[in-house]
Amino acid sequence: MVLNAMIGAGMLAAPAKVYALAGGWSFVVLGAAALALTPLILCFADLSSRFSGTGGPYLYARAGLPASPAFAVGWLMWFSQAMSVATLSALFVTYLAGFAPTLESGFPRYLTIAALGVGLTGIVLVGIRQSARASNLLIVLKVGFVLAFAAGGIWFVQADRLTIDVPIPGAITFAQAMLIYLFAYSGFERGSVVAGEARDPQRDVPAALIGGVLAVTFAYAAVLLVCMGVLDQPAANDRPLAEVGRQLFGPIGAVAVSAGALAVIAGTILVITISMPRMLLALSEQGQLPPWLGRVHPRWRTPHIAIVISSVLGFGFAMVSDVLTALTIATAARLTGYVLCCLALWNLARRADAPPPRFALPFRGPIALFTAALFTGVLALGATKELPALVAVLVVGFVLLAVTGWRRQGPP
C-alpha cells in the first residue's frame, strides 16, 4: 500500500522541474526530501496505531485537536487531492501533446482536460470501487514502468553529466525544489492507516513505512539518474522521460515511454478521483459541512454531489494552471495538514486519556514538535506565493463550517 501510494505520476514531473531549480544538486534535493519525511512517517506510525477506524489524518486531528483545526485538516486534505488531480491532468496533457502538439494549449487543451474529467468522473459516479485486484494491477504497472525505464536507460548514462558544476541553490530555491519531491512522496499516510490491524505494529509499521520510503527513493533516484545522465538539458523538455526514450530508441522509444506515462497518470488520477470525495463525505457526516454533500445517489450508491464538486474543482483548476503551480499548491495544502497532525500527536502525548499507541514512538512529543517546525519552515521558504491562496481556501472552509453549524443549531 505504501508503494502504491508513493510511486505515482509525480516521478514523471519531478526530474525536469527539480533540475530547473537545483541543477546537479537534484540528487541532494531528493535525499533531503526523503530525510525530512522520516520523522513524519514515524509520527504517522504512532498516530495510526492508536485507532482502528478509518479517516486517516482527519481522524487523528479530531482526536488530538479542537474541532476547528481538525476541520482544517480534513478540508485541506480534500483540497490537496483536488489540486493533485489538477497537477496530474496538466501533466497528462503535456505527455499527450507528444503525440498531438496542438493539444498543449488553447481550446484543444481545455477540451482534452474536460474529456478526461468527464470520463473519469463518470466511471466513479456509476460506482466503480477500489479493490485489491485493481490496486495490485496499478502497482504492477507503476513498478514495471520504472524498472523498464531504468533498465533500458542505465546503460547509456554518461558520468560526466552527473557532475555538480553550479553553486548550491539558495534556501528558498532549495525548499521549492524539495516541495516537488514531497509532492511525489505524498500519499504515504494511506499505508499508515492499517497500522492498528498489523500483528506486530511496533515492528511491522516502521519497517513498512521506512522500507517503502527507501524503495521509492531508489525508484525516483533511478529515474533521475537516467534523465540527468542521458539528456544534455533535463529541464529543457516538460516530457524528460519521453525525450530519453526518443534519444535512445528513436520515435518508437518516445511513443512507448509516453504511452506508459499516460497509463500511469490516468490510473493515478482515477485513484484520487475515487478517494477525494470521501473526505467531503466524512466532513459532512461529522456535521462540519452541509448534509447534502453526503447524499448518496439512489441508483449508483455513490456520493454523487461530493464527486461532482471535487472533480469540477480538480479538473477545472487544471484548465487555468500549469503543472508547477498546481503541484506547489497541492503540496503546501497537504503539508499544512501534516503539520497539524504532528501537533495532534504532541497533544495526545501529553494526555493521560489518549488512546494508547501500539507503535510507541520514543520521544514522540519532541519529535512531533520538531517535525511540525521543520515542515512549517519548508512551507515558509518554498511556498510563500501560495500561502495567500491557502489562507483564502481556509477562509472559504471556515465560512462553510460556520454556516453549517448555525443551520444545525437553528436561528435563535
C-alpha positions in Angstrom: 0.0 0.0 0.0 2.9 2.4 0.8 4.5 1.8 -2.6 1.2 2.1 -4.4 0.6 5.5 -2.7 4.0 7.0 -3.3 5.1 5.5 -6.7 2.9 7.7 -9.0 2.8 10.3 -11.7 4.9 12.7 -9.6 8.0 10.9 -10.7 7.2 11.9 -14.3 7.2 15.7 -13.5 10.0 15.8 -10.9 13.2 15.3 -12.9 12.7 18.3 -15.2 11.1 20.6 -12.6 13.7 19.9 -9.9 16.7 20.1 -12.3 15.4 23.5 -13.5 15.7 24.7 -9.9 18.7 22.8 -8.5 20.7 21.6 -11.5 23.3 19.0 -10.5 22.1 19.2 -6.9 18.9 17.4 -7.7 20.1 14.2 -6.0 20.8 16.2 -2.9 17.3 17.6 -3.0 15.8 14.1 -3.3 17.9 12.9 -0.4 16.8 15.9 1.7 13.1 15.3 0.9 13.4 11.6 1.9 15.3 12.6 5.1 12.7 15.2 6.1 10.0 12.7 5.5 11.5 10.1 8.0 10.3 11.8 11.3 6.9 12.5 9.7 6.2 8.9 8.8 7.3 7.9 12.3 4.7 10.3 13.7 2.0 8.8 11.5 3.0 5.3 12.5 2.4 6.3 16.1 -0.9 8.1 15.3 -2.3 5.4 13.1 -1.5 2.6 15.6 -3.9 4.3 18.1 -7.0 4.0 16.1 -8.9 1.2 14.3 -11.3 3.4 12.4 -10.9 4.9 9.0 -10.3 8.6 8.3 -6.6 8.9 8.4 -5.3 12.4 9.1 -8.8 13.8 9.8 -9.4 11.0 12.3 -6.1 11.8 14.1 -6.8 15.5 14.1 -10.3 15.0 15.6 -8.8 13.0 18.4 -5.9 15.4 19.2 -7.1 18.9 18.2 -10.1 21.1 18.8 -12.9 21.0 16.3 -11.8 23.9 14.1 -8.2 22.8 13.5 -9.5 19.2 12.9 -11.8 20.6 10.3 -8.9 22.4 8.7 -7.0 19.1 8.3 -9.9 17.4 6.6 -10.7 20.5 4.4 -7.0 20.9 3.3 -6.5 17.2 2.6 -9.6 17.3 0.4 -8.3 20.4 -1.4 -4.8 19.0 -1.8 -6.3 15.9 -3.5 -8.2 18.2 -5.9 -5.1 20.1 -6.7 -3.3 16.8 -7.2 -5.9 16.0 -9.8 -5.2 19.4 -11.4 -1.4 18.7 -11.4 -1.7 15.3 -13.0 -4.3 16.4 -15.5 -2.0 19.1 -16.7 0.8 16.6 -16.8 -1.4 14.1 -18.8 -2.0 16.8 -21.4 1.7 17.5 -21.5 2.6 13.9 -22.4 -0.4 13.5 -24.7 0.9 16.6 -26.6 3.9 14.5 -27.6 1.5 12.7 -30.0 -0.5 15.8 -30.9 1.3 19.1 -30.1 -1.9 21.2 -30.7 -3.3 19.8 -27.5 -0.8 21.6 -25.4 -2.5 25.0 -25.4 -5.7 26.8 -26.1 -9.1 25.3 -26.7 -7.8 21.8 -27.6 -6.1 21.7 -24.1 -9.3 22.7 -22.4 -11.3 20.1 -24.3 -8.8 17.4 -23.5 -8.9 18.1 -19.8 -12.7 18.3 -19.9 -12.9 14.9 -21.7 -10.6 13.4 -19.2 -12.6 14.8 -16.3 -15.9 13.7 -17.7 -14.7 10.2 -18.5 -13.1 9.5 -15.1 -15.8 11.2 -13.1 -18.4 9.2 -15.0 -16.6 6.0 -14.1 -16.5 7.0 -10.4 -20.1 8.1 -10.4 -21.6 4.8 -11.6 -20.0 3.0 -8.7 -16.5 1.6 -9.6 -14.7 0.7 -6.4 -11.0 0.3 -5.5 -10.3 -3.4 -4.9 -7.2 -5.4 -4.1 -7.0 -6.6 -7.7 -7.2 -3.0 -9.1 -4.6 -1.8 -6.6 -2.3 -4.7 -7.4 -2.7 -4.1 -11.1 -1.8 -0.4 -10.7 1.3 -1.1 -8.6 2.5 -3.7 -11.1 2.0 -1.1 -13.9 3.9 1.6 -11.9 6.8 -0.6 -10.8 7.0 -2.2 -14.2 7.2 1.2 -15.9 10.0 2.3 -13.5 12.0 -0.9 -13.9 11.7 -0.9 -17.7 12.7 2.8 -17.9 15.7 2.4 -15.6 16.8 -0.9 -17.1 16.6 0.5 -20.6 18.4 3.7 -19.9 21.0 2.9 -17.2 23.5 1.6 -19.8 23.5 4.9 -21.6 24.2 7.1 -18.6 27.3 9.4 -19.0 29.0 10.0 -15.7 30.3 13.4 -16.8 26.8 14.7 -17.0 26.2 14.0 -13.3 29.0 16.3 -12.0 27.9 19.3 -9.9 29.2 22.4 -11.7 26.9 25.0 -10.2 26.7 26.5 -6.7 24.2 25.0 -4.3 20.8 26.7 -4.6 19.7 29.3 -2.0 17.4 28.2 0.8 14.3 29.4 -0.9 15.1 27.7 -4.2 16.2 24.5 -2.4 12.9 24.4 -0.5 10.9 25.0 -3.7 12.7 22.0 -5.3 12.0 19.9 -2.1 8.3 20.6 -2.4 8.3 18.9 -5.8 9.7 15.7 -4.4 7.5 16.0 -1.4 4.5 16.0 -3.8 5.9 12.8 -5.3 6.1 11.2 -1.9 2.6 12.4 -0.8 0.1 9.7 0.0 2.3 7.7 2.3 -0.2 8.1 5.1 -2.6 5.8 3.3 -0.3 3.0 4.3 -0.1 4.0 7.9 -3.9 3.8 8.3 -3.8 0.0 8.6 -1.2 0.1 11.4 -3.7 -0.9 14.1 -4.5 -4.1 12.2 -0.9 -5.3 12.0 0.1 -8.3 14.0 3.1 -6.6 15.5 2.9 -2.9 14.7 5.9 -2.0 16.7 7.9 -4.0 14.3 5.9 -4.0 11.1 4.7 -0.5 10.7 8.0 1.4 10.9 9.6 -1.3 8.8 6.9 -0.9 6.1 6.9 2.9 6.1 10.7 3.3 6.2 11.2 0.4 3.8 8.6 1.9 1.5 10.3 5.3 1.5 13.7 3.7 0.8 12.3 1.7 -2.1 10.5 4.8 -3.6 13.6 6.9 -3.1 15.7 4.4 -5.1 13.0 4.3 -7.8 13.0 8.1 -8.1 16.8 8.2 -8.0 16.9 5.7 -10.8 14.6 7.8 -13.0 16.5 11.0 -12.1 19.8 9.2 -12.8 18.7 8.2 -16.3 17.3 11.6 -17.1 20.3 13.5 -15.9 22.8 11.0 -17.3 21.3 10.8 -20.8 19.9 14.3 -21.5 22.1 17.3 -22.2 19.5 19.6 -20.6 16.9 17.6 -18.5 14.9 20.8 -17.8 14.6 21.7 -21.5 11.6 19.4 -22.0 8.5 19.0 -20.0 8.5 15.3 -21.0 12.0 14.3 -19.9 11.3 10.6 -19.8 9.8 10.6 -23.3 12.8 12.6 -24.5 15.1 9.9 -23.1 13.2 7.3 -25.0 13.5 9.3 -28.2 17.2 9.9 -27.9 18.0 6.3 -27.1 15.5 4.4 -29.2 14.1 6.9 -31.7 10.4 7.7 -32.2 9.4 4.2 -31.1 11.1 4.8 -27.8 9.3 8.1 -27.3 5.9 6.6 -28.1 6.5 3.6 -25.7 7.6 5.8 -22.8 4.8 8.3 -23.4 2.2 5.6 -23.6 3.4 4.1 -20.3 3.5 7.5 -18.7 -0.1 8.3 -19.8 -1.3 4.9 -18.4 0.4 5.7 -15.0 -1.0 9.2 -14.9 -4.6 8.2 -15.8 -4.5 5.4 -13.3 -3.3 7.7 -10.5 -5.9 10.3 -11.4 -8.6 7.6 -11.2 -7.5 6.5 -7.8 -7.5 10.1 -6.4 -10.9 10.8 -8.1 -12.3 7.8 -6.3 -10.9 8.8 -2.9 -11.1 12.6 -2.7 -15.0 12.8 -2.3 -14.7 10.6 0.8 -13.2 13.5 2.8 -16.2 15.7 1.9 -18.4 12.8 2.9 -16.6 12.4 6.2 -16.8 16.2 7.0 -20.5 16.1 6.2 -21.1 13.1 8.4 -19.4 14.8 11.3 -21.7 17.8 10.9 -18.9 20.2 9.8 -20.2 20.6 6.2 -23.8 20.7 4.9 -25.6 17.3 4.9 -26.4 17.5 1.2 -22.7 16.9 0.5 -23.1 13.4 1.9 -26.1 12.4 -0.2 -25.9 9.1 -1.9 -27.3 8.5 -5.3 -30.3 6.2 -5.1 -29.2 4.1 -8.1 -25.4 4.2 -8.2 -25.0 4.3 -4.3 -22.2 6.9 -4.6 -21.8 10.3 -3.0 -22.6 12.0 -6.4 -22.7 15.6 -5.2 -19.3 15.3 -3.5 -17.9 13.5 -6.5 -19.0 16.2 -9.0 -17.9 19.1 -6.8 -14.5 17.5 -6.3 -14.0 16.8 -10.0 -15.1 20.3 -11.1 -12.5 21.8 -8.8 -9.7 19.5 -9.7 -10.2 19.3 -13.5 -11.4 23.0 -13.6 -8.2 24.2 -11.9 -6.1 22.1 -14.4 -7.5 24.3 -17.2 -6.3 27.6 -15.7 -2.9 26.5 -14.2 0.3 24.8 -15.1 1.9 21.7 -13.6 4.2 23.5 -11.2 1.6 25.9 -9.8 -0.9 23.2 -9.1 1.8 20.9 -7.7 3.1 23.6 -5.3 -0.4 24.4 -4.0 -1.3 20.7 -3.6 1.9 20.1 -1.6 1.5 23.2 0.5 -2.1 22.2 1.5 -1.1 18.6 2.3 2.0 19.7 4.3 -0.2 22.1 6.3 -2.4 19.1 7.2 0.7 17.1 8.1 1.9 19.9 10.5 -1.5 19.9 12.2 -1.4 16.1 12.6 2.0 16.4 14.2 0.6 18.9 16.7 -2.2 16.5 17.3 0.3 13.8 18.2 2.1 16.3 20.5 -1.2 17.0 22.3 -2.1 13.3 22.6 1.4 12.6 24.0 0.5 14.9 27.0 -2.9 13.5 27.6 -3.5 10.6 30.1 -6.8 9.7 28.4 -5.3 9.5 24.9 -5.8 6.2 23.1 -2.6 4.1 23.7 -0.3 3.5 20.7 0.6 0.0 19.6 3.7 1.5 18.0 5.3 3.5 20.7 7.5 6.2 19.2 10.2 7.2 21.7 10.3 11.0 22.5 7.1 11.4 20.4 6.3 14.8 21.8 9.7 16.5 20.9 9.8 14.6 17.6 6.3 15.8 16.7 7.1 19.4 17.5 10.4 19.2 15.6 8.6 17.7 12.6 5.9 20.4 12.7 8.6 23.1 12.9 10.6 21.5 10.1 7.7 21.4 7.6 6.5 24.8 8.7 9.9 26.1 7.7 9.8 24.3 4.3 6.4 25.9 3.7 7.5 29.3 4.7 10.5 29.1 2.3 9.2 27.2 -0.6 5.5 28.1 -0.8 5.5 31.8 0.1 3.5 32.8 -3.0 1.0 30.0 -2.5 0.2 30.8 1.2 -2.3 33.6 0.5 -4.2 31.1 -1.7 -4.2 28.6 1.1 -5.5 31.2 3.5 -8.3 32.0 1.1 -9.2 28.3 0.9 -9.3 28.0 4.7 -11.5 31.2 4.9 -14.0 29.6 2.5 -13.9 26.4 4.5 -14.5 28.1 7.8 -17.3 30.1 6.4 -19.0 26.9 5.3 -18.3 25.4 8.8 -19.9 28.4 10.5 -22.9 28.4 8.2 -23.4 24.6 8.7 -23.1 25.0 12.5 -25.6 27.8 12.5 -28.1 25.9 10.4 -27.8 22.8 12.6 -28.5 24.8 15.7 -31.2 26.8 14.1 -31.8 30.6 14.5 -32.3 32.0 18.0 
